[in-house]
Amino acid sequence: MPTIAIDAMGGDFAPDEVVKGVAQLSLETDIQCTLVGDELRIQEILGATTYTPENIGIQHAREFIGMAED
């Protein structure tokens, strides 16, 4: 099955809402997702929610561009 890469650090209310949304998706489907972003922060959010670990991978990205940066 293909894997979808998701920028966990981008968008409104990221990374919390992005990670929670992927966690919910992991419970409802067999879609494989890779969250890209700050691994420690992503793991912290996943640790506080219910999800299917087999459906979620994490690709650490040390740097990211903030919404206010040019």
N, C-alpha and C positions, 0 to 999 in steps of 0.2 A: 504494500500500500504506500502511496506517496506521502511525503512529509511536507507540512506547511510551516514555513519560517515566519515568525511574528515578532515585530519590533516591540518588545515589552516596555521600552522606555519612551515610546512616542505616543502622542495623542493626549486628549484631555484626561485628567485624573490618573495618568500613568505613574508608576507601573501597576498600582493596586488594582484598578478596574480591568486593565488588560489581562493581568495574570488571573484574576478571579473569573473572568469570562472564559479564558482557555481552560481553567479548572472545571467549570461547568460543562463546557463542550466535551471534555474528556469523560465525563460521567454519562453523557447522552449519546455519544457516537464512538466509533472506532478510529476516527481521524487521528493521525499522528501529528503532533505539533512540536516545534522547537521554538522555545522562547529565547530571544536574543537580547542580552542586556546585562545588567549587574547581577551576577549569579547569586551573591549573598542576599541581596534584596529580594530577588525572585524566590529563592528558597524560603526566606522568612515569610513571605506572603503565602506560598503554597503550604507551609507548615501550619498556618492558621485556618486552612480551608480543607474541604473534602475534595479529592480528585483521584483519578486513576493514574498512578505513576508510570505505568507501561505506555501511556499515550502521550506523555510530556517529556521532552528533553530540554536541556538548557545549554545554550552556547554563550559563554561569557564574553562580553564586550566591555573592555576596560574604559573606553572613552565613548562619549556620546555628545551630540549637539543639543543644547537646551533650547526651549521655545523662544527665549529672548535673545539668543545669539544670532549675529549676522554672518 
